Structures are given as C-alpha cells and as structure tokens.
C-alpha cells in the first residue's frame, strides 16, 4: 500500500487481497481464511479470490477444479461472514444465490447482491 501510494496510486483505488493460493500451503490458506478480518485493519476493501482453488480440492478430495462449486461457495460465505467486500468467483449465478440466502438469513432482510 505504501509503495503504491508513494508512486501516485490514490488510496481509494487500492484493494487488498490476501492472495489465497499463489504458492501457499494448505495451512497458510486456512490460516488466512480464518483471519480475514485482520485485513480490514488496513482500511481498504478486501477481495477474496478462492473460487475453485486447489486447497478446496485437497480438502474435498476433488481433483477437478470445475467440480469444486460447493467448496467455493462455502469459502465465499465464510468470507462474507467476515466482512469481505469483494468476492471473485467462477460460478457467479450460484454464488450470488447462496450469498442472497445467507444475507437474508443473517440479517432478516433481503437486498440484491451485486
């Protein structure tokens, strides 16, 4: 963040991403996912991009990335529960549906998930 802003990038144009996957071990990924709220301390939106990642396949014993929808949705919901503002997914329609239901159950009200 400091490097980007020192090079003229406006702070409001920066999003933080814990980098799920990207050379991390299963334990690294799970630790990051359990502690996503720490990233809110940076004062920037948090992006979670874990859809279909290998760690989901490892835990679910599913080698085919296209068959990891259930795990991807579970991770998206866990991220939403920790206040992640941006969730990058492959299966948009299914994840949007899951998030809408989660939101309605959590808050008792419904609003369209962008």
C-alpha positions as CSV (number, residue, x, y, z in Angstrom):
1,X,0.0,0.0,0.0
2,X,2.8,2.4,1.0
3,X,4.7,1.6,-2.2
4,X,1.6,2.1,-4.4
5,X,0.7,5.4,-2.8
6,X,4.3,6.6,-3.0
7,X,4.1,6.0,-6.7
8,X,1.0,8.1,-7.1
9,X,-1.8,5.5,-6.8
10,X,-4.6,7.0,-4.9
11,X,-5.5,5.1,-1.8
12,X,-9.2,4.8,-2.8
13,X,-8.1,2.8,-5.9
14,X,-6.4,0.1,-3.9
15,X,-7.9,-3.2,-2.8
16,X,-6.2,-5.7,-0.5
17,X,-6.1,-9.3,-1.5
18,X,-4.7,-12.0,0.9
19,X,-3.6,-14.0,-2.1
20,X,-5.2,-17.3,-1.4
21,X,-3.3,-20.0,-3.3
22,X,-0.3,-18.4,-5.0
23,X,2.4,-20.7,-3.6
24,X,0.8,-21.1,-0.1
25,X,0.4,-24.3,1.7
26,X,-3.0,-25.7,2.8
27,X,-2.3,-24.4,6.3
28,X,-1.3,-21.0,5.0
29,X,-4.6,-20.7,3.1
30,X,-6.7,-21.9,6.0
31,X,-5.0,-19.5,8.4
32,X,-5.6,-16.6,6.1
33,X,-9.2,-17.6,5.6
34,X,-9.8,-17.9,9.4
35,X,-8.3,-14.4,9.9
36,X,-9.7,-12.3,7.0
37,X,-10.9,-9.7,9.5
38,X,-7.3,-8.7,10.1
39,X,-7.1,-7.2,6.6
40,X,-9.9,-4.7,7.5
41,X,-7.4,-3.0,9.8
42,X,-5.6,-1.8,6.6
43,X,-8.7,0.4,5.9
44,X,-9.2,-0.8,2.4
45,X,-11.7,-3.1,0.7
46,X,-10.8,-6.7,1.0
47,X,-11.0,-9.1,-2.0
48,X,-11.3,-12.8,-1.6
49,X,-10.4,-14.9,-4.7
50,X,-10.6,-18.5,-3.6
51,X,-13.0,-19.9,-6.2
52,X,-12.1,-23.5,-7.3
53,X,-8.6,-23.2,-5.7
54,X,-6.5,-26.3,-5.2
55,X,-6.9,-26.2,-1.4
56,X,-10.6,-26.8,-1.9
57,X,-9.9,-29.8,-4.0
58,X,-7.4,-31.1,-1.4
59,X,-9.9,-30.8,1.5
60,X,-12.9,-32.1,-0.5
61,X,-10.9,-34.8,-2.4
62,X,-11.9,-33.3,-5.7
63,X,-9.1,-33.1,-8.3
64,X,-11.3,-31.4,-11.0
65,X,-11.5,-27.6,-10.5
66,X,-14.8,-27.4,-12.3
67,X,-16.3,-29.8,-9.6
68,X,-15.5,-27.5,-6.6
69,X,-18.6,-25.4,-6.6
70,X,-19.7,-26.5,-3.1
71,X,-16.4,-25.7,-1.6
72,X,-16.1,-22.4,-3.4
73,X,-19.5,-21.3,-2.1
74,X,-18.5,-22.4,1.4
75,X,-15.4,-20.2,1.3
76,X,-17.4,-17.3,-0.2
77,X,-19.9,-17.5,2.6
78,X,-17.1,-17.6,5.2
79,X,-15.6,-14.6,3.6
80,X,-18.9,-12.7,3.6
81,X,-19.3,-13.5,7.3
82,X,-16.0,-11.8,7.9
83,X,-17.0,-8.7,6.0
84,X,-15.1,-9.3,2.8
85,X,-16.3,-6.6,0.3
86,X,-15.3,-8.3,-3.0
87,X,-15.6,-12.0,-3.8
88,X,-14.1,-13.2,-7.0
89,X,-15.8,-16.3,-8.3
90,X,-16.2,-18.5,-11.4
91,X,-19.7,-19.6,-10.7
92,X,-21.4,-16.2,-10.4
93,X,-25.1,-17.2,-10.5
94,X,-24.8,-20.0,-7.9
95,X,-22.6,-17.9,-5.6
96,X,-24.9,-14.9,-5.9
97,X,-27.9,-17.1,-4.9
98,X,-26.0,-18.5,-1.9
99,X,-25.0,-15.0,-0.8
100,X,-28.6,-13.7,-1.1
101,X,-29.9,-16.5,1.0
102,X,-27.1,-16.2,3.6
103,X,-27.7,-12.4,3.8
104,X,-31.5,-12.9,4.2
105,X,-31.0,-15.5,7.0
106,X,-28.3,-13.4,8.7
107,X,-30.0,-10.0,8.7
108,X,-33.6,-11.0,8.3
109,X,-33.9,-8.8,5.2
110,X,-33.2,-9.2,1.6
111,X,-31.4,-6.9,-0.8
112,X,-30.0,-7.7,-4.2
113,X,-26.4,-8.9,-4.1
114,X,-24.4,-7.1,-6.8
